[in-house]
């Protein structure tokens, strides 16, 4: 009997290398994808919307988009629930921009990309606001910045690192500008009078004054008659 030759699957010789090349190309594309800067990363994150509003109101977006590198500790939206009622709205008023800038810069460290591993041996680091941030690791392994717990670390950006925290950081009150008083309310509109409005048409059609009338001459006083003595 003639032995049947097994069919050769020559297609695999081309398919497997093509798959490998495609996989390697996808990996290379992922590695070379351009990272967002800190400001754009915060703006694109759906759980950092309130801090993004702070960045916009403080006019510090350009600073957080600069070269850096920076380490940014960003409170999540749920962290703002710990603030006193109305505090965020007060900070976002234009007259409190300087105070808002101080608070936001207290969340930034300049010149360093501090990952969770880098933070372990640290005790203090100076913030961009000028007040030191203190760090601590609990027995359970939680990492704290002041009293804020890092809930998501090592978010890499083009110009730094973001570490999400569960509490808004506040510098000492003595280092902050005072809260500005709100602007006075607008005065109420003047009440409308009941007098009928002047009718310019009627005034135009009124009869003109008689310019041919004789002028009024005031009468001279009549002197009393003289009495002749007898």
Wavefront OBJ file of the C-alpha trace (Angstrom):
o trace
v 0.000 0.000 0.000
v 1.097 3.507 -0.733
v 1.532 5.631 2.342
v -0.494 8.769 2.298
v 1.516 11.905 2.868
v 0.162 14.188 5.514
v -0.936 17.620 4.311
v 1.417 20.419 5.184
v -0.144 23.424 6.847
v 2.138 25.950 5.280
v -0.253 28.773 6.161
v 0.853 28.629 9.788
v 4.348 29.599 8.721
v 2.995 32.994 7.762
v 0.185 33.352 10.289
v 2.182 32.877 13.476
v 4.856 35.486 12.633
v 2.122 37.922 11.606
v 0.368 37.495 14.943
v 3.606 37.965 16.816
v 4.419 41.104 14.882
v 0.961 42.508 15.541
v 1.240 41.798 19.264
v 4.680 43.371 19.483
v 3.465 46.380 17.529
v 0.554 46.884 19.932
v 2.937 46.739 22.890
v 5.278 49.249 21.277
v 2.375 51.588 20.556
v 1.204 51.367 24.175
v 4.695 52.190 25.436
v 5.117 55.149 23.134
v 1.631 56.595 23.778
v 1.941 60.144 25.036
v 0.997 60.578 28.675
v -1.230 63.450 29.789
v 0.184 66.139 32.042
v -1.076 66.558 35.604
v -3.782 69.115 34.792
v -5.200 67.095 31.887
v -5.081 63.857 33.890
v -7.072 65.428 36.725
v -9.593 66.938 34.289
v -10.136 63.563 32.583
v -10.681 61.588 35.803
v -14.396 61.207 36.686
v -13.742 61.002 40.449
v -11.544 64.118 40.606
v -14.043 66.654 39.252
v -14.104 68.904 42.340
v -10.341 69.229 42.472
v -10.413 69.942 38.732
v -12.832 72.791 39.492
v -10.357 74.122 42.060
v -7.566 74.031 39.472
v -9.693 75.953 36.983
v -10.856 78.582 39.497
v -7.326 79.128 40.837
v -5.779 79.680 37.381
v -3.046 77.143 38.244
v -3.728 74.827 35.311
v -0.766 76.250 33.382
v 1.494 75.646 36.383
v 0.396 72.001 36.645
v 0.986 71.590 32.905
v 4.553 72.913 33.086
v 7.668 70.791 32.894
v 7.949 69.817 36.570
v 8.415 67.163 37.698
v 5.758 67.341 40.401
v 4.095 65.047 42.896
v 0.410 65.906 43.233
v -1.786 64.635 46.065
v -5.351 64.887 44.742
v -8.405 64.482 47.009
v -11.170 62.450 45.416
v -14.687 63.860 45.105
v -15.794 61.918 48.194
v -13.018 63.615 50.209
v -14.745 66.988 49.836
v -17.709 65.685 51.855
v -15.500 66.060 54.955
v -15.269 69.834 54.490
v -17.672 72.124 56.379
v -20.833 72.861 54.384
v -20.351 75.667 51.892
v -16.552 75.853 52.255
v -15.801 74.745 48.694
v -18.302 77.243 47.276
v -16.681 79.994 49.383
v -13.207 79.108 48.120
v -14.374 79.165 44.508
v -15.544 82.791 44.732
v -13.266 85.171 42.762
v -12.453 87.257 45.847
v -10.950 84.145 47.519
v -8.684 83.113 44.626
v -5.472 83.784 46.555
v -6.597 81.583 49.449
v -7.619 78.875 46.984
v -4.195 79.004 45.336
v -2.461 78.517 48.702
v -4.604 75.457 49.463
v -4.058 73.917 46.030
v -0.267 74.472 46.158
v -0.250 72.697 49.540
v -1.087 69.535 47.560
v 1.964 69.868 45.258
v 5.622 68.898 45.736
v 8.019 70.381 43.189
v 11.018 68.638 41.647
v 10.136 65.079 42.674
v 8.203 62.085 41.334
v 7.279 60.483 44.647
v 5.826 57.005 44.238
v 4.378 55.017 47.126
v 7.743 53.284 47.510
v 9.588 56.622 47.602
v 7.288 57.877 50.362
v 8.033 55.011 52.767
v 11.286 56.388 54.249
v 10.197 60.049 54.156
v 9.108 62.040 57.181
v 8.555 65.527 55.737
v 8.678 67.225 52.330
v 8.206 70.914 51.608
v 5.081 71.720 49.603
v 4.872 74.395 46.916
v 2.766 76.437 49.336
v 5.768 76.683 51.671
v 4.473 74.505 54.517
v 5.887 71.021 55.081
v 3.869 67.868 54.423
v 4.405 65.023 56.880
v 4.232 61.332 55.986
v 3.524 58.241 58.032
v 2.890 54.533 57.440
v 0.463 52.787 59.791
v 0.869 49.279 61.161
v -1.603 48.029 58.596
v 0.515 49.462 55.776
v -1.673 52.476 54.958
v 0.294 55.535 53.883
v -0.764 58.898 55.262
v -0.069 62.464 54.135
v -0.882 64.463 57.266
v -4.251 62.825 58.105
v -5.122 61.936 54.502
v -4.851 58.306 53.404
v -3.430 57.504 49.982
v -6.142 55.425 48.282
v -4.599 55.147 44.796
v -0.888 55.696 44.229
v 1.541 56.010 41.333
v -0.675 57.463 38.596
v 2.035 58.374 36.104
v 1.758 61.573 34.100
v 3.953 63.316 31.576
v 5.291 65.751 34.156
v 4.882 63.915 37.442
v 3.003 61.503 39.689
v -0.530 61.680 41.103
v -1.430 60.038 44.401
v -5.159 60.118 45.204
v -6.069 60.825 48.845
v -9.275 60.637 50.886
v -9.040 64.041 52.626
v -8.495 67.625 51.453
v -5.170 68.953 52.796
v -5.342 72.272 54.634
v -2.320 74.419 55.529
v -2.284 76.152 58.930
v -4.854 78.933 59.080
v -2.089 81.410 59.988
v -0.442 80.744 56.599
v -3.610 81.465 54.621
v -5.019 84.798 53.427
v -8.257 85.681 55.244
v -11.569 84.757 53.726
v -12.925 87.766 51.849
v -16.384 89.029 52.682
v -18.986 88.370 49.999
v -19.892 91.371 47.840
v -22.920 93.370 49.025
v -26.228 92.511 47.382
v -27.414 94.682 44.531
v -29.835 97.449 45.570
v -33.493 96.777 44.791
v -34.957 98.575 41.759
v -36.691 101.905 42.365
v -40.479 101.573 42.778
v -42.567 102.673 39.816
v -44.645 105.866 40.274
v -48.338 106.075 39.439
v -47.975 109.324 37.483
v -48.852 108.912 33.814
v -45.817 109.049 31.563
v -45.254 112.189 29.561
v -46.693 112.026 26.088
v -44.127 113.500 23.690
v -46.679 113.502 20.843
v -49.111 115.612 22.796
v -46.371 118.018 23.773
v -45.380 118.384 20.139
v -48.976 119.122 19.017
v -49.660 121.681 21.750
v -50.598 125.180 20.565
v -47.587 127.475 20.380
v -47.417 130.455 22.646
v -48.844 133.761 21.228
v -45.705 135.755 20.443
v -47.755 138.794 19.270
v -49.347 139.398 22.633
v -48.513 142.733 24.243
v -45.928 142.529 26.938
v -47.150 142.760 30.459
v -45.964 145.992 32.008
v -46.174 146.263 35.719
v -48.357 149.212 36.826
v -46.666 151.989 38.732
v -48.029 152.644 42.186
v -50.520 155.543 42.414
v -49.336 158.255 44.717
v -51.703 159.526 47.387
v -53.092 163.105 46.750
v -51.313 165.894 48.575
v -53.287 167.600 51.335
v -52.897 171.445 51.368
v -52.885 172.818 54.869
v -55.422 175.616 55.561
l 1 2 3 4 5 6 7 8 9 10 11 12 13 14 15 16 17 18 19 20 21 22 23 24 25 26 27 28 29 30 31 32 33 34 35 36 37 38 39 40 41 42 43 44 45 46 47 48 49 50 51 52 53 54 55 56 57 58 59 60 61 62 63 64 65 66 67 68 69 70 71 72 73 74 75 76 77 78 79 80 81 82 83 84 85 86 87 88 89 90 91 92 93 94 95 96 97 98 99 100 101 102 103 104 105 106 107 108 109 110 111 112 113 114 115 116 117 118 119 120 121 122 123 124 125 126 127 128 129 130 131 132 133 134 135 136 137 138 139 140 141 142 143 144 145 146 147 148 149 150 151 152 153 154 155 156 157 158 159 160 161 162 163 164 165 166 167 168 169 170 171 172 173 174 175 176 177 178 179 180 181 182 183 184 185 186 187 188 189 190 191 192 193 194 195 196 197 198 199 200 201 202 203 204 205 206 207 208 209 210 211 212 213 214 215 216 217 218 219 220 221 222 223 224 225 226 227 228 229 230
